[in-house]
Amino acid sequence: MQSDLDIRVIIQLHELLMAGRAGNSECLSQRLGISVRSVYNYVTFMKNELNAPIIYNTQTKCYHYDRDCELRFSG
């Protein structure tokens, strides 16, 4: 799965989460131009590998960060 991930999508997802505009999986799928299954893969990767504090609020039906989150990428 990791080899199929695109850093540009991770950055876009992070920016949407930071702005509070992520929405649910279907919204993210449309905004990011990826499948709903891929949304789940990216969220899982970010949570497990990048320790991103992403949660899904069942009341608002939106993904968001549970606390402040700063992702740094160096090359």
BELPE-V711149 format. One record per pair of residues at least 12 apart in sequence whose C-alpha atoms are under 10 Angstrom apart, sorted by sequence separation. I is the first residue (numbers start at 1). J is the second residue. D is the distance in Angstrom with one decimal. If there is no record, write none. Layout:
BEGIN
I/J/D ; I/J/D
END
This chain:
BEGIN
16/28/8.8 ; 24/36/9.6 ; 25/37/8.5 ; 27/39/9.7 ; 28/40/9.8 ; 43/55/9.2 ; 53/65/5.3 ; 54/66/6.0 ; 55/67/9.7 ; 25/38/9.3 ; 26/39/8.5 ; 52/65/7.6 ; 53/66/5.4 ; 54/67/8.5 ; 25/39/6.2 ; 52/66/8.9 ; 53/67/6.5 ; 13/28/7.9 ; 16/31/9.3 ; 24/39/9.5 ; 25/40/7.4 ; 52/67/9.2 ; 53/68/8.1 ; 54/69/9.1 ; 12/28/9.9 ; 16/32/9.8 ; 52/68/9.3 ; 53/69/7.0 ; 52/69/6.6 ; 13/31/9.1 ; 25/43/9.6 ; 51/69/9.1 ; 52/70/8.3 ; 12/31/9.1 ; 13/32/7.6 ; 52/71/7.9 ; 12/32/7.3 ; 43/63/9.2 ; 51/71/9.2 ; 50/71/7.7 ; 10/32/9.6 ; 50/72/9.6 ; 9/32/6.7 ; 8/32/9.6 ; 9/33/9.0 ; 9/34/8.9 ; 46/71/9.7 ; 13/39/9.1 ; 10/39/9.9 ; 13/42/8.5 ; 14/43/9.7 ; 9/39/9.5 ; 13/43/8.5 ; 25/56/9.7 ; 10/42/7.0 ; 14/46/9.1 ; 24/56/8.1 ; 5/38/8.8 ; 9/42/8.2 ; 10/43/8.7 ; 13/46/9.6 ; 23/56/9.2 ; 24/57/9.2 ; 4/38/9.5 ; 23/57/9.7 ; 24/58/9.7 ; 28/62/9.7 ; 7/42/9.9 ; 10/45/9.3 ; 27/62/9.1 ; 28/63/9.2 ; 5/41/8.6 ; 6/42/9.1 ; 10/46/7.8 ; 24/60/9.0 ; 25/61/9.1 ; 1/38/9.6 ; 4/41/9.8 ; 5/42/7.3 ; 17/54/8.2 ; 23/60/8.5 ; 24/61/5.8 ; 25/62/8.1 ; 4/42/9.9 ; 14/52/9.0 ; 23/61/6.8 ; 24/62/4.6 ; 25/63/8.0 ; 2/41/9.0 ; 22/61/10.0 ; 23/62/4.2 ; 24/63/6.0 ; 1/41/7.7 ; 2/42/9.1 ; 5/45/8.9 ; 14/54/9.6 ; 22/62/6.5 ; 23/63/5.8 ; 24/64/9.5 ; 1/42/9.4 ; 21/62/8.4 ; 22/63/5.9 ; 23/64/8.1 ; 20/62/8.8 ; 21/63/8.6 ; 22/64/6.8 ; 2/45/7.8 ; 20/63/8.3 ; 21/64/8.3 ; 22/65/9.8 ; 1/45/8.9 ; 20/64/6.4 ; 17/62/9.5 ; 19/64/9.0 ; 20/65/8.3 ; 17/63/7.1 ; 18/64/7.6 ; 19/65/9.9 ; 2/49/9.9 ; 16/63/9.5 ; 17/64/5.3 ; 18/65/7.2 ; 16/64/8.6 ; 17/65/6.3 ; 18/67/9.9 ; 14/64/9.4 ; 18/68/8.3 ; 14/65/9.1 ; 18/69/7.8 ; 17/69/9.4 ; 18/70/9.1 ; 14/69/8.8 ; 14/70/8.8 ; 14/71/8.0 ; 11/71/8.6 ; 10/71/9.7 ; 11/72/9.8 ; 11/73/9.5 ; 7/73/9.2
END
